Amino acid sequence: MRLFASPSSGRSPLSSWGEVAVVLLASSTCAAGIELDPDNPESVKAAASKVAYGMMKYYKGNETGQTPGLFPDPYFWWEAGAAFGAMLDYYYYTGDPTYNEVTMEALLAQVGPNNDYMPPNQTKTEGNDDQGFWALAAMTAAEQKFPNPPDNQPQWLALAQAVFNSQALRWDTTTCAGGLKWQIFAFNNGYNYKNSISNGCFFNMGARLAVYTGNQTYADWAERTWDWVNAVGLMSPRYQVFDGTDDNKNCSELNHIQWTYNAGVYLLGAANMYAYRVESLLNATAVFFHPTSPNVMYEVACEPQGNCNLDQASFKAYLSRWMAATTKLAPFTTDFIMTKLRASAIAAAKQCTGGADGTTCGIRWTTNGVWDGSSGVGQQMSALEVIQSNLISSVAAPVTNSTGGISVGNPSAGTGAVSPIGLPTNPIMLRDQVGAGFLTAFALLLV
């Protein structure tokens, strides 16, 4: 099993940003960054390899005495699931199997005794969004035909189904006429918060399971979630996605902050379900592209103030990931999306000049090649996803059960011995919801 060297410095990923930025910026102004020609696949693969290695240096779970699947403190469990989702993408885009063994080990090590990503080491603090990020990684593994686990281990599709079913049982109609709470357990802070990312992961997962399995009930749940998010105002009439709402106030007040990952998670779900809504969602992402650095992505809610926290440093990874994936499902978006991902990738690679290796990436991509002094898993993951997304045109579209999918599912997973209301049973009726025919029809309407 491959062991990765530890980071070259003991810096906390964000704690040093303000303290040593002046020194670091001064020392990096002459650095060249990671070389990237987004029009040359080999150049993109080489750049992605450097950034992936930079991220995996933080991982200790494959070392003796450590816990597989976990990044060390201060990184939270959910971000580990997101990081291994990035490594699935790395193999999908580059074909480099270097990290496949450790990725599979990590994704299987954290499934928990019921194979639903509720491991005992996390359960008491786990939120619906945390569980959702691991499930979305499993869903990605199924769609990308990542090698299947051994037969005696849970399979990718079944893992995604287990999480989806467990979350469907948590749909809460006692307040706000529905929605998932942020937290799973009442003793955790945030239990009264119904947020966009928890419901967005559920929507994204339901839409993708509907397409993969051909099962109508997943589509029904995705539609129900979309309608609820719009009804309470978490998605505006202009398709802006706001962070969340307090169910103690019956969701009558909104937290209007906008994050890249919220926009991305609904974008890809919509690309699976409703082609006609994708264009509006894409238009609403304009807030995340810098006004004076054309087409370069930034985290508008924290980058300008320099106060992005550990989690937020990774959020651009998910918008990059899901924008690229959207082009496969809604091809009419390709020019719009790739213009932004191309410019963002160039800017991201250019500022990866930090650290002892001279290729460490920071948060800010709008600095014209100057490293901002921050480092960590989130910074590496964000740069990795935006860089490797420039290979999207050269890889196959996500598979389904009917187009070459190889992952074995279990529609009852995550429900225990009980078959809950809404357990998927019926074949999906494509009609106006999903599929190439609908995308083609929409494209024709645009002409």
C-alpha positions in Angstrom: 0.0 0.0 0.0 1.3 3.4 -0.9 2.4 5.7 1.9 2.4 9.4 1.3 5.0 11.8 2.9 3.7 14.1 5.5 3.3 17.8 4.7 6.5 19.8 4.7 5.4 22.1 7.4 3.3 21.9 10.5 1.2 24.9 9.7 -2.5 24.7 10.4 -4.1 25.1 7.0 -5.7 28.5 7.7 -4.2 29.7 10.9 -1.1 31.1 9.3 -2.9 33.0 6.5 -3.0 36.3 8.3 0.1 35.9 10.4 2.7 35.2 7.7 1.0 36.3 4.5 3.4 39.2 4.0 6.5 37.0 4.2 5.0 34.3 2.1 3.7 36.6 -0.6 7.0 38.3 -0.9 8.8 35.0 -1.3 6.4 33.7 -3.9 6.1 36.6 -6.3 8.8 35.2 -8.5 7.6 31.6 -8.5 6.2 30.3 -11.7 3.4 28.1 -10.3 2.3 24.7 -11.8 2.6 24.7 -15.5 -0.7 24.2 -17.2 -1.9 24.3 -20.8 -5.6 23.5 -20.5 -5.7 22.6 -24.2 -3.1 19.9 -23.8 -4.4 16.8 -22.0 -1.0 15.6 -21.0 -0.3 19.0 -19.5 -3.5 18.9 -17.5 -2.8 15.4 -16.3 0.7 16.4 -15.2 -0.7 19.4 -13.3 -3.4 17.3 -11.7 -0.9 14.8 -10.6 1.2 17.4 -8.8 -1.9 18.8 -7.0 -3.3 15.4 -6.1 0.0 14.4 -4.6 0.0 17.7 -2.6 -3.4 16.9 -1.2 -2.7 13.2 -0.4 0.4 14.2 1.6 -2.1 15.2 4.3 -3.6 11.8 4.4 -2.4 9.5 7.2 -5.1 6.8 7.2 -3.0 4.3 5.3 -0.2 4.4 7.8 0.2 2.0 10.7 -1.9 2.8 13.7 -4.1 5.3 11.8 -7.8 5.1 10.9 -8.4 4.4 7.2 -10.6 7.1 5.6 -9.8 9.9 8.0 -7.6 12.9 7.5 -5.9 14.0 10.7 -7.1 16.9 12.8 -8.3 19.6 12.2 -10.0 18.1 9.2 -13.6 16.9 9.6 -15.0 13.6 8.5 -17.2 15.0 5.8 -14.2 16.6 4.0 -12.5 13.2 3.9 -15.5 11.9 1.9 -15.3 14.9 -0.4 -11.5 14.4 -0.8 -11.9 10.8 -1.9 -14.6 12.0 -4.3 -11.9 14.1 -5.8 -9.6 11.1 -6.1 -12.4 9.2 -7.9 -12.5 12.1 -10.3 -8.7 12.0 -10.6 -8.7 8.4 -11.8 -11.7 9.1 -14.0 -10.0 12.1 -15.7 -6.4 10.9 -15.8 -6.5 7.1 -15.8 -3.7 7.1 -13.2 -4.5 4.3 -10.7 -1.9 5.4 -8.2 -4.4 6.2 -5.5 -7.1 3.6 -6.4 -6.2 1.2 -3.6 -6.2 3.8 -0.9 -9.4 5.4 -2.2 -11.3 2.1 -2.2 -10.0 1.3 1.3 -11.1 4.7 2.6 -14.5 4.6 1.1 -15.2 1.1 2.5 -13.6 1.7 5.9 -16.2 4.4 6.8 -19.4 2.6 5.8 -20.3 1.7 9.4 -22.0 -1.6 10.6 -25.1 -1.0 8.6 -23.4 0.0 5.4 -24.9 3.5 5.4 -22.0 5.8 6.2 -22.9 6.0 9.9 -19.6 4.7 11.4 -19.5 4.6 15.2 -16.5 7.0 15.3 -18.6 9.7 13.8 -22.3 9.0 14.4 -22.8 11.2 17.4 -21.7 14.3 15.6 -22.7 13.4 12.0 -25.0 15.6 10.0 -27.1 14.8 7.0 -24.7 16.7 4.8 -21.7 14.9 6.2 -23.3 11.5 5.4 -24.4 12.9 2.0 -20.9 13.7 0.9 -19.7 10.1 1.4 -22.8 8.8 -0.4 -22.2 11.1 -3.3 -18.7 9.7 -3.6 -20.1 6.2 -3.7 -22.6 7.4 -6.4 -19.7 8.8 -8.4 -17.9 5.5 -8.1 -20.9 3.7 -9.6 -21.3 6.2 -12.4 -17.7 6.3 -13.3 -17.3 2.5 -13.2 -14.6 2.7 -10.6 -13.5 -0.8 -9.8 -16.0 -2.7 -7.7 -15.3 -3.7 -4.1 -14.8 -7.4 -3.3 -18.0 -9.4 -3.4 -18.1 -9.6 0.4 -18.0 -5.8 0.8 -20.9 -3.3 0.2 -21.1 -2.1 -3.4 -21.1 1.5 -4.5 -24.7 1.7 -5.7 -26.0 0.0 -2.7 -24.1 2.4 -0.4 -25.7 5.4 -2.2 -29.1 3.8 -1.9 -28.7 3.1 1.8 -27.9 6.7 2.6 -30.7 7.9 0.4 -33.2 5.6 2.1 -32.0 6.5 5.6 -32.4 10.2 4.8 -35.8 9.8 3.3 -36.9 8.4 6.6 -35.7 11.6 8.2 -37.8 13.9 6.0 -39.3 16.2 8.6 -42.8 17.5 8.2 -43.2 18.7 11.8 -42.0 22.1 10.8 -41.8 24.0 7.5 -43.9 21.4 5.7 -40.9 19.2 5.1 -37.2 19.3 4.5 -34.1 17.6 6.1 -32.6 19.1 9.1 -28.9 19.9 9.1 -28.1 17.6 12.1 -29.3 14.1 12.5 -29.6 14.1 16.3 -31.4 16.6 18.5 -28.5 16.9 21.0 -26.2 18.5 18.3 -26.1 22.3 17.7 -27.8 23.1 14.4 -30.6 20.5 14.8 -33.1 23.3 14.3 -31.5 24.4 11.0 -32.8 23.2 7.7 -30.0 24.0 5.3 -29.5 24.0 1.5 -26.5 21.6 1.5 -28.2 18.8 3.4 -31.3 19.0 1.2 -29.1 19.6 -1.9 -27.1 16.4 -1.3 -30.4 14.5 -0.9 -31.8 16.1 -4.1 -28.6 15.5 -6.0 -28.5 11.9 -4.9 -32.1 11.2 -5.7 -31.8 12.7 -9.2 -28.7 10.6 -10.0 -30.2 7.4 -8.5 -33.3 8.0 -10.7 -31.2 8.2 -13.8 -28.9 5.3 -12.9 -31.5 2.9 -11.8 -34.6 3.9 -13.8 -36.6 4.0 -10.6 -39.4 6.6 -10.5 -39.5 6.9 -6.7 -36.1 8.5 -6.6 -37.3 11.1 -9.1 -40.4 11.7 -7.0 -38.2 12.4 -4.0 -36.0 14.7 -5.9 -39.0 16.6 -7.2 -40.4 16.8 -3.7 -37.1 18.2 -2.4 -36.8 20.7 -5.2 -40.3 22.0 -4.6 -39.7 22.3 -0.9 -36.5 24.2 -1.3 -38.2 26.7 -3.6 -41.4 26.9 -1.4 -39.4 28.0 1.7 -37.3 30.4 -0.3 -33.9 28.7 0.0 -33.8 29.0 -3.8 -34.8 32.4 -5.0 -36.9 33.1 -8.2 -33.5 34.0 -9.8 -32.1 30.6 -8.8 -29.8 31.9 -6.1 -29.3 29.3 -3.4 -29.2 30.6 0.2 -27.6 28.8 3.1 -30.4 27.8 5.4 -33.3 28.6 7.6 -34.4 28.2 11.3 -37.2 25.7 11.7 -37.9 27.0 15.2 -39.4 30.0 13.3 -41.1 27.7 10.8 -38.5 28.6 8.1 -39.9 32.2 8.0 -36.4 33.8 8.0 -33.5 32.9 5.7 -29.8 33.1 6.0 -29.0 34.7 2.6 -25.3 33.9 2.4 -24.3 32.1 -0.8 -21.7 29.4 -1.1 -20.2 27.8 -4.2 -21.0 24.3 -3.1 -24.7 25.0 -2.6 -25.0 26.3 -6.2 -23.1 23.3 -7.5 -25.0 20.6 -5.7 -28.4 21.8 -7.2 -26.8 22.4 -10.6 -25.8 18.8 -11.1 -29.1 17.4 -9.7 -31.0 19.7 -12.0 -28.9 18.5 -15.0 -30.1 15.0 -14.3 -33.7 16.0 -13.9 -34.7 19.3 -15.5 -32.6 20.5 -18.4 -34.7 23.7 -18.7 -33.7 24.8 -15.1 -30.0 24.3 -15.7 -29.5 27.5 -17.6 -31.0 29.6 -14.9 -28.9 27.9 -12.2 -25.8 28.6 -14.2 -26.7 32.2 -14.6 -27.0 32.5 -10.9 -23.4 31.3 -10.4 -22.2 34.7 -11.7 -21.8 35.8 -8.2 -18.9 33.3 -7.7 -16.8 34.6 -10.6 -14.6 37.6 -9.8 -15.6 41.0 -11.2 -12.1 42.0 -12.1 -10.5 38.6 -12.9 -12.8 37.5 -15.7 -14.2 33.9 -15.3 -12.1 33.1 -12.3 -14.0 31.5 -9.5 -13.9 32.8 -5.9 -15.7 32.3 -2.7 -17.6 35.5 -2.5 -18.7 35.2 1.1 -15.3 34.9 2.6 -12.3 35.4 0.2 -12.5 39.2 0.0 -12.3 39.4 3.8 -9.7 36.7 4.1 -11.7 34.7 6.6 -12.6 31.4 4.9 -12.6 28.6 7.4 -11.3 25.1 7.1 -14.5 23.8 5.4 -15.0 26.8 3.2 -11.5 26.4 1.7 -12.8 23.3 -0.1 -16.1 24.6 -1.4 -14.8 25.7 -4.9 -13.9 22.1 -5.5 -17.5 21.1 -5.5 -18.8 23.8 -7.8 -15.9 22.9 -10.2 -16.7 19.2 -9.9 -20.4 19.6 -10.5 -20.1 22.2 -13.3 -17.9 19.8 -15.3 -20.2 16.9 -14.7 -23.2 19.0 -15.9 -21.7 19.3 -19.3 -22.1 15.6 -19.8 -25.8 15.7 -19.0 -26.7 19.0 -20.6 -24.2 19.5 -23.4 -25.6 22.8 -24.4 -23.9 24.2 -21.3 -20.4 23.2 -22.4 -19.2 26.5 -23.8 -20.5 28.5 -20.9 -19.1 26.2 -18.3 -15.7 25.4 -19.9 -14.9 29.1 -20.5 -15.1 29.6 -16.7 -13.4 26.3 -15.7 -10.6 26.9 -18.2 -9.8 30.4 -16.9 -10.2 29.3 -13.3 -7.8 26.4 -13.8 -5.1 28.6 -15.3 -5.4 31.0 -12.4 -5.5 28.2 -9.8 -2.4 26.5 -11.2 -0.5 29.8 -11.5 -0.8 30.5 -7.8 0.3 27.1 -6.7 3.8 28.4 -5.7 3.9 27.9 -2.0 5.5 25.6 0.5 8.9 24.0 0.5 7.9 22.1 -2.7 7.0 25.3 -4.5 3.8 23.8 -5.8 1.5 24.2 -2.7 -1.9 25.9 -3.6 -3.7 28.6 -1.7 -7.3 29.7 -1.6 -7.2 32.8 -3.8 -6.9 32.3 -7.5 -7.4 36.0 -8.3 -3.9 37.0 -7.2 -2.2 36.8 -10.6 0.0 34.0 -9.6 0.9 35.1 -6.1 0.3 32.5 -3.4 -1.8 33.8 -0.6 0.0 32.0 2.2 -2.7 29.5 3.0 -2.5 25.7 2.5 -4.4 22.5 3.3 -6.6 19.8 2.0 -9.3 22.2 0.9 -6.9 24.4 -1.1 -5.4 21.4 -2.9 -8.8 19.8 -3.5 -10.2 22.9 -5.1 -7.2 23.4 -7.4 -7.3 19.7 -8.3 -10.9 19.6 -9.3 -10.8 22.8 -11.3 -7.7 21.7 -13.1 -8.7 18.1 -13.9 -12.2 19.3 -15.0 -10.6 20.5 -18.2 -10.4 16.8 -19.3 -14.1 16.4 -19.1 -14.5 16.3 -22.9 -12.1 13.4 -23.2 -13.9 11.0 -20.8 -17.0 8.9 -21.0 -20.4 10.1 -19.7 -21.6 8.7 -16.4 -23.1 5.2 -16.9 -26.4 3.8 -15.8 -27.8 0.3 -15.3 -28.8 0.3 -18.9 -25.6 1.9 -20.4 -22.9 -0.3 -19.0 -23.1 0.2 -15.2 -21.4 -2.5 -13.2 -22.3 -1.7 -9.6 -24.8 -3.8 -7.8 -27.6 -2.1 -5.9 -29.9 -2.9 -3.1 -33.2 -0.8 -3.1 -33.9 -1.8 0.5 -30.5 -0.8 1.9 -30.5 1.7 4.7 -34.0 0.8 5.9 -33.2 -2.1 8.3 -35.9 -4.7 8.2 -38.6 -2.1 7.4 -39.8 -1.1 4.0 -40.6 2.6 4.4 -43.1 4.6 2.5 -41.4 5.8 -0.6 -39.2 2.7 -1.0 -38.3 2.6 -4.7 -40.3 0.0 -6.5 -41.6 1.2 -9.8 -39.8 1.7 -13.1 -39.1 5.3 -13.9 -41.1 7.0 -16.6 -38.7 9.2 -18.5 -41.1 11.4 -20.3 -40.2 15.0 -19.6 -37.8 14.4 -16.7 -34.6 12.9 -17.8 -32.7 11.6 -20.8 -31.2 12.7 -24.0 -34.5 13.1 -25.7 -35.5 15.8 -23.3 -32.2 17.6 -23.6 -32.4 17.5 -27.4 -36.0 18.9 -27.2 -34.8 21.7 -25.0 -31.8 22.4 -27.2 -34.2 22.7 -30.2 -36.3 25.2 -28.3 -33.3 27.4 -27.8 -32.6 27.6 -31.6 
